Amino acid sequence: MTAITSATTPRVGPGFRLQWEPAQDCHVLLYPEGMVKLNGSAGEIMKRCDGGRDIAAIVAELETAFDTQGLEGDVIAFVEMAGKQRWLTWT
Amino acid sequence: MDLKTRPGPPLWLLAELTYRCPLHCVFCYNPVDFAKQEDEISTADWIKVLREGRAMGAVQLGLSGGEPLVRDDLEEIVAEARRLGFYSNLLTSGIGLTEQRAKALKEAGLDHVQLSFQDSTREMNDFLSHTKTFALKNRVAKIIKDQGWPMVMNVVIHRLNIDHIDRIIAMAHEMGAEYLEIANTQYYSWAFLNRDQLLPTHEQLRRAEQVTDEWRARLGESMRIFFVAPDYHEGKAKKCVNGWGSMFLTVAPDGTALPCHTARMLPGLTFPNVRDMPLKDIWFDSEGFNHYRGTGWMKEPCSSCELKEVDLGGCRCQAYLLAKDADAADPVCIKSPQHHLVEDAVSAAEKPRTVEHPLLFRDPVNSRRLTRV
């Protein structure tokens, strides 16, 4: 996977599935025989990683939704980490 | 049960769809008397189990057996699981997984196939010598890849195949496995009957771990290798099924709900059938599921042990099998008064073999013979 830029469009990696779990009150990431419980901000980022939005769009949406600024660094750091874990992928 | 020990939902639902199986593995954990348990619940019963489990918050579904592919309603069960939002895992030997069947399962929404190398002797030998079973597995591995499923392979290891671990890992790599689970045999049911033949030596284990580490260093992230250590050699009890009735719920082929797939062997406990009781009542209120929850049931040395919340006394089935007392500390623990039984088994494995009884293959004839009353 290439280095992340604002034009990168991450999507959930093959074999993984992201979904909201009411019983656990959080987003979870499911994979072969396992599950990661995501905290609030990780869930908000991941659910926007649909292969259609690029990093710039994800950041803009989050900044609007949470009425804040300067999230790009945090988003890129999370996407980078998630890429290493194969949770997210991009070309 | 007090509030402190009230469990969360059964996040993991294991559906043992059938005990029927084309293989006869000597390390199988299915009950020794499986041949007497021919009753299988219907498709409608399984769908009811899935709905009730999902409503409670179950999220991972294991489809296992026996060989789950022998059930011709597997596609229907998978489709319902997908519709409900389960992540579905098919645990299979690959026998019966044709291209058509794989396509149908993919369309039904199956998320993952774990391909196992099961048979310890003929199949492993074929596998190691590149003959017909290797060809079959290779074909199945390709079918799995073609459907876009992650390639997850599982090999159960023991004294008779552990020395081939280098070849095993090399072949998993050749087949394009992304994950390889190297699972040491756990000694229950058929594996317990065959323990003397299957228990490896310390030296065999040490070498196997060393070879595994070398492969990890060579392959990096391209194939992740999990090495599941055997508890007999570690002197440490494991938190069995992550705690009795805390996360895992198994439904046996006949509909009996169990906290783990071997729990039915424990004397004096009764486990309800999913046909008779809603899953929620079984999970929260049945005597069988509550019996070993938490730490209140413990006796010494567990009840005063500083690790009692960490390992929860280990495995109840192992305590019953080895100490003949399901309430005892798991004898793999060095603090168990019966720990010498485990030490004796491990040191017997170090000695050269003279007299051995033959391996007992898991088949219906042996099952009936061993459990004749």
Chai-1 contact restraints between the chains, C-beta under 6 A:
chainA,res_idxA,chainB,res_idxB,connection_type,confidence,min_distance_angstrom,max_distance_angstrom,comment,restraint_id
A,G15,B,P150,contact,1.0,0.0,6.0,A-B,restraint_1
A,R17,B,Y87,contact,1.0,0.0,6.0,A-B,restraint_2
A,A23,B,P9,contact,1.0,0.0,6.0,A-B,restraint_3
A,A23,B,G57,contact,1.0,0.0,6.0,A-B,restraint_4
A,L30,B,Y87,contact,1.0,0.0,6.0,A-B,restraint_5
A,P32,B,H112,contact,1.0,0.0,6.0,A-B,restraint_6
A,P32,B,P150,contact,1.0,0.0,6.0,A-B,restraint_7
A,P32,B,V152,contact,1.0,0.0,6.0,A-B,restraint_8
A,E33,B,N89,contact,1.0,0.0,6.0,A-B,restraint_9
